[in-house]
């Protein structure tokens, strides 16, 4: 019997275990230190609420699924039916193949062929690697076509909570600016977090704050990384998700409208561009024929480091 998410590829390092899947090339499970690091899904289930999925060639939404690139109009399928938008790219339900595999790493490949709405070709490769530093995810996209193409990338992990809900957890987010979106989740403007309920630059409890917001203008360490830290003060444990400089945006989502994840875990989504970038052009990557773009993010499953 074939699992809904296809082939299950396990990688291990010490007490760490990650499970990568054929369908979407995503991350179904990640555990360390004897507990779940991610709020994943079962081997007998489909991914729901975007859990663990790879979001290429765009993360989040494109308004009405319509955009113009290089003087040509395009119409994508509207898979966010309620909001009538195109959402989370074109590869999260596609079959990926194992290109390389070791005990502690796996490389998943996929070829995105031209299609209506996105008549461009991409060769995609995602490496998942475990080490003493935790999990690293390295994504490379190469324009394998004959003309320039628009590109964006994201991932959709939910950080698991060791508490009944995220409300009691302490959160630190390095974003100095947050995007304000309309009722369809399309950004309309941005504002500084200072003095607002979205200022998590210093660790504080999430409380009743509803998060479905993209943060940018990220504070970074000397190595260029920006880190989100989630901690359970009652148990003293926590987790850190970091992104390199290719990710200027972090989408945080407490999952309130989705019963399967609502406030039981926190989605922290690295994004190379903001929602609706195919329409606005903001931070949209243009890949020339033969050009590649690589981005990295990862998770430290230990307690967060001090700011």
Secondary structure, 3 states (H helix, E strand, C coil): CCCCCCCEEEEEECCEEEEEECECCCEEEEEECCEECECCCCCCCCCCCCCCCEEEECCCEEECCEEEECCEEEECCCCECCCCEEECCCCCCCECEEEEECCCEEEEEEEECCECCECCCEEEEEEEEEECCEEEEEEEEEECCCCCEEEEEEECEEEECCCCCHHHCEEECCEEEEEEECCCCCEEEEEECCCCCCCCCCCEECCCCCCEEEEEEECCCCCCCEEEEEEECCCCEEEEEEECCCCCEEEEECCCCCCCCCCCEEEEEEECCCCCHHHHCCCCEEECCCCEEEEEEEEECCCCCCC
